[in-house]
């Protein structure tokens, strides 16, 4: 009851109340939610993915607004109060959170849809690269920075330069995650951009093999292995249409 009262006392409207773009009978966030694994179609011909592609660049202002959301301190405190640790595990593992959806709020749910939006829009999201790069570099907002990293990885080839520049910055707090994004960009870019960006991440990841941080060196080794073993056959298999049901 105390936690529920706190949530109600501090509840407020989501920062974005602007009308979202619509396709047929649903708005952008509804279509994106349907694209989440287990919640709707997730294949090349799926209606939800087609809807987001049809909305196209009109989705970008909303994705860029949602991606900037950071859980405010008061919500973080309520979340901590509502958390019960599981025996034998640290607080951030295996925890049970009561009322989590209400505590996190609508803005968090929208922010969680952003990466899917960039995955679907892909090359149509190229205009967002400069803003995403600025967000990625802001170490004062690590959650937003992580979202920006994975959004850049979802755009793929044209965003590789932004990611490799950040990887070279030893003050960047999410360098391992940047290599995860680079790996995905290298593996997926041939499908969308042909050979235009092939191998663009290799120099920066190879340089990371000499990094003073051993965790960066290990991840660079894993990333290089994953990038250089991609085959055309694998890419075709990844993007093959889903079999009819």
Secondary structure as GFF3:
##gff-version 3
##sequence-region A 1 245
A	DSSP	alpha_helix	2	10	.	.	.	ID=ss1
A	DSSP	beta_strand	22	23	.	.	.	ID=ss2
A	DSSP	beta_strand	26	27	.	.	.	ID=ss3
A	DSSP	alpha_helix	28	34	.	.	.	ID=ss4
A	DSSP	alpha_helix	47	55	.	.	.	ID=ss5
A	DSSP	three_ten_helix	56	59	.	.	.	ID=ss6
A	DSSP	alpha_helix	60	67	.	.	.	ID=ss7
A	DSSP	alpha_helix	73	81	.	.	.	ID=ss8
A	DSSP	beta_strand	83	84	.	.	.	ID=ss9
A	DSSP	beta_strand	96	97	.	.	.	ID=ss10
A	DSSP	alpha_helix	100	111	.	.	.	ID=ss11
A	DSSP	alpha_helix	114	121	.	.	.	ID=ss12
A	DSSP	three_ten_helix	122	128	.	.	.	ID=ss13
A	DSSP	alpha_helix	129	136	.	.	.	ID=ss14
A	DSSP	alpha_helix	142	155	.	.	.	ID=ss15
A	DSSP	three_ten_helix	157	159	.	.	.	ID=ss16
A	DSSP	alpha_helix	160	167	.	.	.	ID=ss17
A	DSSP	alpha_helix	175	193	.	.	.	ID=ss18
A	DSSP	alpha_helix	202	207	.	.	.	ID=ss19
A	DSSP	three_ten_helix	208	210	.	.	.	ID=ss20
A	DSSP	alpha_helix	214	228	.	.	.	ID=ss21
A	DSSP	alpha_helix	232	238	.	.	.	ID=ss22
###
